[in-house]
Amino acid sequence: MLTKRVLNRPARSTEPVAPFTTSPPATVPAVSAADVGLLLLRLTFGLLMAAHGAQKVFGLFGGGGLTATGKGFAALGYHPGELFAVIGGLSELLGGLGLAIGLLTPLAAAALIGVMINAMATVTGAHGLWETDGGVEYSVCIAVVALAVAAIGPGRLAADRFFRWGTGGWKAAAFALGLGGAAAAITLSI
């Protein structure tokens, strides 16, 4: 019976045959100009902030190191000065490195925001807006760039791309601003 059915099969199928197609190979989306732009911003800004912190903590790049920075902090009313020099310097160093590589971006942004709020409150705030007069211009720019990177997200060329906070957004920005502001308030109240 089986041989009878096979032998009686029509030579051609009457059903239409789909044309042979190959599916396109799986591709990785191209890196966008926005991702490259964010990388350039993060690297430049983050590495300069990290170097600024290294001046305070390690005396690198012409910085005074902990002893000189601690005396400066003590003169501003932070006691013990050397402890606050470590906190401020490490916040800049680690916050800058975090932004540069795009790792824990909201936390890195919070570290820089907190330090800049302290700088505005204790050093530059009394001198107005412009940096040429010793004003808040520089500190405001640093805080806003850090907040903007937290809000936008670090981009695809960042270590955070694998984590949910790596996309930025309102929550990441609120976290960075809230934690930075709270840390600054606590530091200023001590």
Secondary structure, DSSP 8 states (H G I E B T S, - for coil): -HHHHHHTS-SS-SS-----------------HHHHHHHHHHHHHHHHHHHHHHHHHH-GGG--HHHHHHHHHHHTT-SSHHHHHHHHHHHHHHHHHHHHHTSSHHHHHHHHHHHHHHHIIIIIGGG-S-GGGT-SHHHHHHHHHHHHHHHH---SSSGGGGSGGGG--HHHHHHHHHHHHHHHHHHHH-
